[in-house]
Structures are given as structure tokens and as C-alpha cells.
Amino acid sequence: MIKTTLLVASTLAAGCFPSTISSMSATLNPAPRPMAARAAADVELFTSGAPARPHVDVELLWIDSGVDHGIAELLAQARLEGARHGCDGVVVGNMQIVGYDKSPDARIAIATCIAYR
């Protein structure tokens, strides 16, 4: 099941892409316990691989920061999405800077929501 959430919206100017942050998620495996939203500060962020601590990959998160947001904002948004989904941690597996024809680059992150066993 894929869920889409529009988090921040802005006005579309002629010839420009909207400055939005959007996300989607897809369930991967059942969580080892009920997942409940939490504070973003309580979600660990991993960028060089998953932690050694036993865990379950619960959801795949896709975050698109649009054209007006930097890498730091993209990572912060990944942590916020993890918090919204009740993740113990978020493992960022892929970050891309994508150009759309003649427009500025957008930043995209693909991450995994993990729950510790």
C-alpha cells in the first residue's frame, strides 16, 4: 500500500516547478510492535548503513524536497517522516539530485523506516 502526503505547498510560478516537500511510503514488513508517532528528535538517522542492533525494515520512504530545499532539509524531512510513521530509525539508502529539463535541481531521498526488535 502506498500513502502520499503533501507536507508543504507553494504557488506554482509560470515556468517553474513548485517548491514542495512531498513523501510516499510503502509497507515492507510487519512491525515487531505497534508503531506510534513520536518526536523527530527520537528518530535515529543513518546514512552509511543500517545499525547492527536487531531491527525490522518496516517501510520504504520516498521524500522529494522540490527545488528550494538543500540536503540538510532533505535529511531533516526524512527524520520527520520517520517520526510520523513511528520509526526508531531511518536509514537513508539513496539521495539524488535530479534536474528537470531547464529547471533547478530537486533533491530526492529513499530511506527505510526501521523498528528495533
Disulfide bonds with the S-S distance in Angstrom:
Cys87-Cys113 1.97
